[in-house]
Amino acid sequence: MSSAAKKTLKLGMPKGSLQDATMELFRKAGIRINSSDRSYFPYCDDEEIEVMLIRSQEMGKYVQDGLFDAGITGQDWILETGVHVKQICELVYGKSGFKPVRWVLAVPESSKIQSIKDLQGKTIATELVSYVKKYLAKRKVKAKVEYSWGATEAKAGILVDAIVELTETGRSLKANQLRIIEDILSSTTRFIANRDAWNDPWKRKKMENIAILLKGALAAEGMVGLKMNLKESDLPKIMGILPSLKRPTVSPLTLSGWIALEVVVEEKVVKSMIPDLKRAGAEGIIEYPLNKLIA
């Protein structure tokens, strides 16, 4: 096939807080993307994928308008911008861990504001302006919502009465002596597609393949594989040690009366499990990492 006829998928990757976590997820999925600090066009080892880095806040618009065939962004920015895109799959990961992020309404610890109703006539700073306005309107609270260009936490109690800010752990809010009034939105990362691109058979299959690999990489997070040899007569004892929901693969060995067992378990339980397996008769125990776990 000539280079002119080569099919490519234009993929938008988030630049900023999600960048490193996203590239690591793609690496575990088997797609290596390397970028320098100065380049917005990373190298991808899959020749059928063209990558560009762009802020998550803008991703939905560019995917909707067809400048990207697909992209990675947060559900929060999809809701904020009101774009019409195909959500291929949810990917639960973030900068600091594998759980949803939260947009929270926060005020200084010394503030008299105790509930969202107390924001009547007050001023709120946030990046999530459109969503917060709708959120307040549904609760019949009239407040001024202004866009924050940064340093949002520092503004609370000085420049504005309250803020709506993104948090994963809440530690930064506490460090800035802020108190959470309520959660406004829980958001996860989404793999999205342009609707016309989704209707293209080649691009759709390519995106579906990427989604399978990414979800497999996430499913393998915190999991490891265990292999071991044991006497067939010891299998009941070994099964009593393994998690009850796990169904190991059992294969006969060439040595009569012996079997090989392989299972996937949570990494956090392995350190206590291996000594018990050894005492129960398991030999040649091997622990190995997993990049992908495809259900």
MOTA-V676431 format. One record per residue. N is the residue number from 0. RES is the residue in three letters. BURIAL is b if it has 9 or more other C-alpha atoms within 8 Angstrom, else e. Layout:
# MOTA-V676431
{{N;RES;BURIAL} {N;RES;BURIAL}}
This chain:
# MOTA-V676431
{{0;MET;e} {1;SER;e} {2;SER;e} {3;ALA;e} {4;ALA;e} {5;LYS;e} {6;LYS;e} {7;THR;e} {8;LEU;b} {9;LYS;b} {10;LEU;b} {11;GLY;b} {12;MET;b} {13;PRO;b} {14;LYS;b} {15;GLY;e} {16;SER;e} {17;LEU;b} {18;GLN;b} {19;ASP;e} {20;ALA;b} {21;THR;b} {22;MET;b} {23;GLU;e} {24;LEU;b} {25;PHE;b} {26;ARG;b} {27;LYS;b} {28;ALA;b} {29;GLY;e} {30;ILE;b} {31;ARG;b} {32;ILE;b} {33;ASN;e} {34;SER;b} {35;SER;e} {36;ASP;e} {37;ARG;e} {38;SER;e} {39;TYR;e} {40;PHE;e} {41;PRO;b} {42;TYR;e} {43;CYS;b} {44;ASP;e} {45;ASP;e} {46;GLU;e} {47;GLU;e} {48;ILE;b} {49;GLU;b} {50;VAL;b} {51;MET;b} {52;LEU;b} {53;ILE;b} {54;ARG;b} {55;SER;b} {56;GLN;e} {57;GLU;b} {58;MET;b} {59;GLY;b} {60;LYS;b} {61;TYR;b} {62;VAL;b} {63;GLN;b} {64;ASP;e} {65;GLY;b} {66;LEU;e} {67;PHE;b} {68;ASP;b} {69;ALA;b} {70;GLY;b} {71;ILE;b} {72;THR;b} {73;GLY;b} {74;GLN;b} {75;ASP;b} {76;TRP;b} {77;ILE;b} {78;LEU;b} {79;GLU;b} {80;THR;b} {81;GLY;e} {82;VAL;b} {83;HIS;e} {84;VAL;b} {85;LYS;b} {86;GLN;b} {87;ILE;b} {88;CYS;e} {89;GLU;b} {90;LEU;b} {91;VAL;b} {92;TYR;b} {93;GLY;b} {94;LYS;e} {95;SER;e} {96;GLY;e} {97;PHE;e} {98;LYS;e} {99;PRO;b} {100;VAL;b} {101;ARG;b} {102;TRP;b} {103;VAL;b} {104;LEU;b} {105;ALA;b} {106;VAL;b} {107;PRO;b} {108;GLU;e} {109;SER;e} {110;SER;e} {111;LYS;e} {112;ILE;e} {113;GLN;e} {114;SER;e} {115;ILE;b} {116;LYS;e} {117;ASP;e} {118;LEU;b} {119;GLN;b} {120;GLY;e} {121;LYS;b} {122;THR;b} {123;ILE;b} {124;ALA;b} {125;THR;b} {126;GLU;b} {127;LEU;b} {128;VAL;b} {129;SER;e} {130;TYR;b} {131;VAL;b} {132;LYS;b} {133;LYS;e} {134;TYR;b} {135;LEU;b} {136;ALA;b} {137;LYS;e} {138;ARG;e} {139;LYS;e} {140;VAL;b} {141;LYS;b} {142;ALA;b} {143;LYS;e} {144;VAL;b} {145;GLU;b} {146;TYR;b} {147;SER;b} {148;TRP;e} {149;GLY;e} {150;ALA;e} {151;THR;b} {152;GLU;b} {153;ALA;e} {154;LYS;b} {155;ALA;b} {156;GLY;b} {157;ILE;e} {158;LEU;e} {159;VAL;b} {160;ASP;b} {161;ALA;b} {162;ILE;b} {163;VAL;b} {164;GLU;b} {165;LEU;e} {166;THR;b} {167;GLU;e} {168;THR;e} {169;GLY;e} {170;ARG;e} {171;SER;e} {172;LEU;b} {173;LYS;b} {174;ALA;e} {175;ASN;e} {176;GLN;e} {177;LEU;b} {178;ARG;b} {179;ILE;b} {180;ILE;b} {181;GLU;b} {182;ASP;b} {183;ILE;b} {184;LEU;e} {185;SER;b} {186;SER;b} {187;THR;b} {188;THR;b} {189;ARG;b} {190;PHE;b} {191;ILE;b} {192;ALA;b} {193;ASN;b} {194;ARG;b} {195;ASP;e} {196;ALA;b} {197;TRP;b} {198;ASN;e} {199;ASP;e} {200;PRO;e} {201;TRP;e} {202;LYS;b} {203;ARG;b} {204;LYS;e} {205;LYS;b} {206;MET;b} {207;GLU;b} {208;ASN;e} {209;ILE;e} {210;ALA;b} {211;ILE;b} {212;LEU;b} {213;LEU;b} {214;LYS;b} {215;GLY;b} {216;ALA;b} {217;LEU;b} {218;ALA;b} {219;ALA;b} {220;GLU;e} {221;GLY;e} {222;MET;b} {223;VAL;b} {224;GLY;b} {225;LEU;b} {226;LYS;b} {227;MET;b} {228;ASN;b} {229;LEU;b} {230;LYS;b} {231;GLU;e} {232;SER;e} {233;ASP;b} {234;LEU;b} {235;PRO;e} {236;LYS;e} {237;ILE;b} {238;MET;b} {239;GLY;e} {240;ILE;b} {241;LEU;e} {242;PRO;e} {243;SER;e} {244;LEU;e} {245;LYS;b} {246;ARG;e} {247;PRO;e} {248;THR;e} {249;VAL;e} {250;SER;e} {251;PRO;e} {252;LEU;b} {253;THR;e} {254;LEU;e} {255;SER;e} {256;GLY;e} {257;TRP;b} {258;ILE;b} {259;ALA;b} {260;LEU;b} {261;GLU;b} {262;VAL;b} {263;VAL;b} {264;VAL;b} {265;GLU;b} {266;GLU;b} {267;LYS;e} {268;VAL;e} {269;VAL;b} {270;LYS;e} {271;SER;e} {272;MET;b} {273;ILE;b} {274;PRO;e} {275;ASP;b} {276;LEU;b} {277;LYS;b} {278;ARG;e} {279;ALA;b} {280;GLY;b} {281;ALA;b} {282;GLU;e} {283;GLY;e} {284;ILE;b} {285;ILE;e} {286;GLU;e} {287;TYR;e} {288;PRO;e} {289;LEU;b} {290;ASN;b} {291;LYS;b} {292;LEU;b} {293;ILE;e} {294;ALA;e}}
